[in-house]
Amino acid sequence: MASKIESPPYPSAAKISDSSCFPQYTASLKCLEQNNSEKSKCQEFFDDYKECKKKEDFESSLPKLQAPQAQSQAQACHKHQAVMVLC
């Protein structure tokens, strides 16, 4: 019999722990735990995580083989997305 490769019980959990936003994620959970799940007291942590995920998603959408200068330029363009400029 072939051995079965086990996947994590919650596949999304493995993905979260690999994320560069994992510290913001855990800070959000810790805040909820310390404040008896009162979401209003943790809004700043939620916002930090949301911003991190936006940046992470944007960076993952960039072509992988960009030169560092082109990648920096694309990130700077993203920061100023309200102004529509061809980057």
Secondary structure, DSSP 8 states (H G I E B T S, - for coil): --------SSHHHHHHHHSTTHHHHHHHHHHHHHTTT-GGGGHHHHHHHHHHHHHHHHHHHS-TT--HHHHHHHHHHHHTTTS----
